[in-house]
Amino acid sequence: MVQAYRFALDSNAEQERALRSHCGAARAAYNWAVSWVTAPWGQRKAEASYGIDEEGLTPWRLWSLPTLRKEFNRVKVADPRFADWWKENSKEAYNTGLANASAAFDNYANSKRGKRKGRKVGAPRRKSKRRASLACRFTTGTIRIEQDGRHVTLPRLGMMRTHEPTRKLLARIQGGTARILSATVRHERGRWFVSFQVETAREMTRVARPDTAVGMDLGIKHLAVLADSTGEIRYEPNPKHLDGALKLLRFHSRRVSRRQAPDRRTGQKSSKRWEKANRERNRVHHRVANLRTDALHKLTSRVRAEYGKVVVEDLNVAGMLRNRRLARRVADAGFGEIRRQLTYKGQRNSCRTVVADRWYASSKTCSACGAVKAKLPLHVRVFDCDECPLVLDRDENAARNLAALVAACTTGTGVAGDQDTPCVSKPRGADRKTRRQRPDRDIGRGGRAGGASLPYQRQEEARDRRQDAEALTLW
């Protein structure tokens, strides 16, 4: 299997400058690719308005990675934007930006043609120097873990010390059970990290109770209520890391607001005191994020090490965040991250993750007799069945209903989207969304900017990519 090993870096001032230079080079290559590909779009639209036929229009420019790489290598030597400094960085930095641009245009084209799930993706835009995330990926060159277990070596960056030991990954590499595929350096939460993508032979670990299913109801009062098929109930408290830091965040935010902040409209630069206060405020945010990540990993690892089947809900987290009364607490709980971790950690041990349908009324359904309430407001925290004498906490009732769903899923992995997983019943009969959706205004339009369909462009893109038929079939 392929998994990632991430380590924090203790970089010095010179290494910090080199890291930022490589990430800046990736951003510059990305911006060049976006500008180069989109340059003919406006010209084609203007020519089409004059009545010029398709054959006479300015030709499209391909955005596949080989095409972008070939054109960039030709331009970078003479272009004054790159000629003076492109040799200072590894070629992998520029390849990172070009690969990201190619993927962005692919996502845009697939979204316009209706081949991509989710919300519609707009055309790629240039990245701002101030807001772009700092990241660079290395796939070739010297990428290794040093023998002392405290240093890593990357192309052009040289040897850098890690904040934590790398002995676990080093032992796997020396034992022949792991092979490094690539390395990515990234700046987040105030420090630099290096992530190694490793192909490793991982042994299956048997869970403590492989035949036991557990329903997991997520909430705010309790982060999770666990009810397994044997009748055991467990409440996981909500740490509420952000609530504990709000007082300190208000203090630092007031300090930041009293300093001279940067203003792009007037060209005003930030003062040294503002930068110092802003760093102190960001340090509080980073600590909250680290505490939340640690707590969620411990919870999901504990659940996956014990149960062979886990049933979770398909929550509309984006919709919950629109509720101004609950948005902060929902974001602090991390519902989406819990489901993601449960899914991939279950795949490691060959365990099932069953995702209940979004319209399944787990809280309104009686776990004893199966009667369904017509309404159950959110402020009602106790479930009182109208058909039987069952009275219990609504979260516990929902967790019991989720645990009972695993009997309906007899095949497949149970993950949402698996074709082998049977659909869970919907007691309310809500087979579709209750609100009428606005019709898509873009139906019938062309697949690219300017509204023109591009069958020739699609053929050229398919021929330009260097992929065999087997790889495309697997993808």
N, C-alpha and C positions, 0 to 999 in steps of 0.2 A: 504494500500500500504506500501511498504518498502522504506524508505529513510534514508539518513545519516545526522547526525548533527556533525559538526566538530568544535572543540574548540582548541585554542592555550593554551599551558601549561606554567606556570611560575614555573619551577622546580628548586629546590635548588641543591647543589653539591651532596648530598647523593642520592637524587632521580635521578639525571642525571646518576650517576654511576649505579644505579639499572636498569634504562631504557636501558642503553647500554649493561648491562650484559644479560638482557632478550633477546634483539635483537641478541646478539652474540650467545646465546644458540640456538636460532632458526636457525642461519646460521650453527652452528656446527652440529645440528641434520640433516639439509638438506644435508650437505657434507657427513655425515655418511651414509645416505640413498642412495645417488648417488653411493658412493664407494661400498656399500654392494650389491646393485642390479647389478651393472656392473662388479663385480668381476668375474663371470663365463663366461662373453662374450668372452674374449680373450682365455680362456681355451677351450671353445667349438669350436672356430675357429681353434685352433691348432689341436684338436682331429679330427675334420672333415677332415683336410688336410692329416691325416694318414689313412683315409679310414674307420674310425669307423662309424657305422650306427647310426641313430637317437636315438635309444633306449639306446645305450651305452654311449652317450655323457653326460657330466656333466649337471644335471638338472638346468632349469631356476629358478631364484628366483622371487617370486611375488612381485609386487610393490604397491598393494592396501594398503590403509591406515591402516586397522586393522592388516594386516600382518606386516607392518613396525613398528607399535606401539608395537605389541607383542614382536618382535625381539629386538627392542631398549630397552624396559623395562628389558629384560633379560640380555642385554649386558652392560648397563650403570653402573651396580653395580660393575662389576669386571674389566671393560675396564679402563686402566690407563688414557685414554683421558678424561673420564667423572667422574671417581670414586671420585675424590677429591672435585668437585665443583658442581655436578649436583643438589644437594639439595638446593643450594642457590636461584634457580629460580623456578617459577611456572611451573607446568607440561604443561600449555598451551603454554609456549615458545617452548618446544620441539615438541609439537603437531603441532605448526605452521610450523616448518621446515619440518616435515614429511608429512603434508598435501600438502605443496608446491611441495615437491619431487614427491609425488604420482600424482599430477596434471600434472607436467612436463613430466613424463613418459607416461601418458595417451595421452597428446598432441603429443608427439613424435610418439607413436604407431599409432594413428589415422592419422597423417600426412603421415607416411610411407605407410599406407593402402589406402590412398586417401579419407579418411572420414572426413578430416578437411579442411576447406576453407582457402584461403590465401596462403602465401608463405610457403615453406616446413620448418618444425621445426627440428632442429638437436637434437642429443642426449643430455640429461642434463649433465652439467658440474659443477664442484665444484665452489663455490662462493669465490671470493677473499675477504680477510678481509678489504682491503683498498677501494675496489670499490663497495662492496655490499651495497644495501640500507638497512637502519635500520628500521625494522618493526616487530611487534609482535601482534598477535590477541588473544583475550580472549573470550571464549564462555561460560565458567562456572566460578563459584566462586562469590565473592562479586563484583558486577558491579552496581554502583548506582550513582545518582546525589544527592549531599547533599542538605539539606533544605535551607542553606544560599544562594544558587544560585551562589556560586563562587568556589566550590570545587567538585571534583569527587573522587570516591574511586574505585581502581582496585585491583585484586588479587595480593598479595605479595608486591605490590608497595605502598599500603596504600592510604591515602588521599593526593591529590595534588591540588594546586590552579590553577584555569583557568585564562587566561589573560582577558577574556571577560565573561559577565554574562551568566549563563545557565538557566535563568528564563523561556524562551519560552519552552524548552524541559521539565523543571521541572513542569510547569503548565499542560502540556499535560499528563505527567505521573500521577500527582495527580488527574487529572480529569478523568482518566481511558480511555483516547483516544490514549495512546501510551504505548508500551512495548519494553524494550531494549532487543535485541537479542544477540548482541556481541559488543565488543569494540576493536579498533585497535589503537595502538600507533605507530607513524611514525615520523621520523626525516627528514625534508625537508626544504629547504630555510633557513637553519641556526637555526631552532628552532623545538621544539617537539610539535606534535599535537595528539589529541585523537579524533577518529571518532566513534560515536555510530551508529550502525545499528539498526534502530527502526522500528517496525511495528506499523503504526499509521493509524487512521481513518481520512482521509483528505477530507474536503468538497470541492465540485466543485465550482470554482469561475467563474462566467459568464464574458466573455470578453466584451469589450466595443462595438465591431462591429463583432458579430459572423457570419454574412452572407457575410462579405467582405473578398476577397482573395487578397493577396499581393505577388508580385514577388520580390525576394531579390537577386540582382546581387552583388557579392562580388568582390572587387578590391583592388588596392594599392593606387591609387590617392584618391579615396573615399572608405572608408572601406565597405560601403554598399549603394546601390541605391535602394530605395523602391518605387515600382509602384503598387498601388492597383487597384482593378477592377472599382473603381469610377473615375479613371483618375488622382488621386492625386499623385504627385511625391515628394519624400523626399530624400535628400542627407545626409548621415551620414559621418562626416569627419573621417579621419584616424588619431588617436592620435600619431602614430609613437613614441612610448615610447623608443624604442631602439635607434633611431636616436638622440633623445635628450640626451642620456647618453653616446654616443660613445666617446665624447671628454674626459669625466671623466674616462671611461674605458681604454682609451689609456694611460692616465696618470698613473693609478694604475697598468696596465699591464707592463709598463716600470719599475716601482718600483719593481714588483715581479721578473722580468727578471734579475735585478741587484743583487738579493739576492741569497744565497746558497740554491738551490732547492734540493729536494730528488732525488736520482738516484738509482734505484733498481739494475742496472747492476754492479755498483761499490760498492754498499752498503752504499753510502753516505747519511747521514741524513740531513733533512732540518734544517736550522737555525731558531732561535726564531724570527728574523727579517723577514725572508721569511714567516713564519706562520702568523705573524701579518699583513704583506702586503697582503697576500692571503685572509685573512678574510675580510679586507677592500674592496678588489676587489669583493669578493663574495657578500658582502652586497649590492653593486651596482646592480649586477645581480638579486639578490632577490627582490630589490625594483622595478626593471623593470618588473619582472614576476608578482609581486603583482598588480602593476598598470594595466597591461594588463588583468589580470584575473578580476579585478574589472570593467574595461570598458566593457569587453565582457558580463559579467553577467548583467550589467545595460542595454546594448543594447538588448540582447535577452529577458530579462524580459519585457522591454518596448514594444517590438514587440508582444510578446505572450499575453500581457495584453490587446492589442488593436484588433488584427485580429484573426478570427476564422480559417483561412486557410493560410498557408505559403508555398510558392513554392521556393525551392532552387535548385542549380545545384549540380550534382555529380562530383565535381572537382577532378582531379588527382593531389592532393597536393604533393605526393611523387615525381611525375614527374616534377612538378614546382620547387621543391627544387634542382633538378639537374641543373637548369639554374643558372650559377654563377652570372649573372647580376641581377637576381630577388630573389635569394634564401633568402637573409637576410630579405628583406621586406616582402616576403610571410610568412616566419616563424614568423615575428613580428606581422603580421595581425591575425594569428590564424584562418584560414578558417575552418579547421576540427573541432576545438572547438566550433565555432559558430553553425555549423550544429548539433553537438552532443547536445548542450544546447537547441537549438530550438526543437529538437525531444523529449527529455524527459520532457521539460517544457510544451510542447503541450499535451503530454499524461496525465499530471496532470489535465488539464482542459478539457479533451476529445476533443481536437482540432486536426485538420489534418495537417500533414506535407507531402507535395508532393515533391518528389525528381525527377527532370528531368533527362532524360537519358544523359549519359556522351557525347554521340555523337550528341545530339540535338544542332543545330547551332543557339543558341539564339542571338548571336551578329550579325550574317550574315543575319538573316531573318528580313524582313521589318515588323514592327509591324502594318502597315496600310494595305498593300496589300498582304503580305505574300510571296513576291518574295525573292529568296535566292541568295546572292552573291556567286560567285565562290571563291573569295579570299578577305580577309579583314585583312591586316597585323596589328600587335599589336600597331604599332606606329600611326596608323590612328585612331584618337579619335572621329571623327565625322562620323556618318553613313549617307551616301547620296544614296538614293534608285535610281536604274536605271530605274524602271518602273513607279514610281510616284514621285511627288515633295516633298516627306518627307525628311527633313534634321534635324537631332537632334543628341545629344550625344549618343555614342555607348552603354554606360552603361545604360542609360535611355531606349534605344531601347530594350536592352536585358531584363531589368526588366519588361517591358511591355509584351514581349513575354512570360516570365515566368508566369506572372499573368494570361495570357490567357490560360495556360495549365491546370488550375484547372478544367475547364469545361470538359476536357477529362477524368478526374479521377472521376468516379461516385460512386465507391464502395471502401471499404477497408480504411485503414488509410493513404494510400499514401506514406508510408515509403518504401524506397528501399528494395526489397526482399519480400514485402507483396504479397502473391499469389492472393489476390483479387484485386490488383491494376492493371488496364490495362496498357500496355506498351505505352509510349509516342512515337508519330511518329518521324521518323528520316528523315528530309528533304533531307539530303545528300545521303540517301540510304546506310549509313555506318552501315550495320548490323553486322559487325565483325571488328576486329582490322585490320588496313591496313598493318602492318608489319607481316611478317611470323615469327612465334615463333619457337624457337629451340625445336626439339622433346625432350621429357622427357627421359633422359638416365636411369632413375630408373624404367621404366615400365617393369614389369615382374620379378623384383627382390623380394626377401623376405621381410617380414615385420619387421625384427629386425636386429640388428647388426650381421654381419657374413653372411648375405644373406640367412638364413634358415627360411622357413615359420613355423609358430608356431600355428597350430590348437589346440594343447593340451594346450598351454599357454593361448589362448583366452578363452577356456572353463574354465580353472582354475581361470582366472581373473574374469569371469562373475559370477562364483559360490562364489568367495571370497568376493565380495562386498555385503554389507548388505543393499540391496535396494529391494523394492517390485516392482511388475510389473507395478503398477500404476505410481510410481515415474519415472520409466524409460520411460513410454509412454509419460508422460507430458514433460519430458526433451527433 
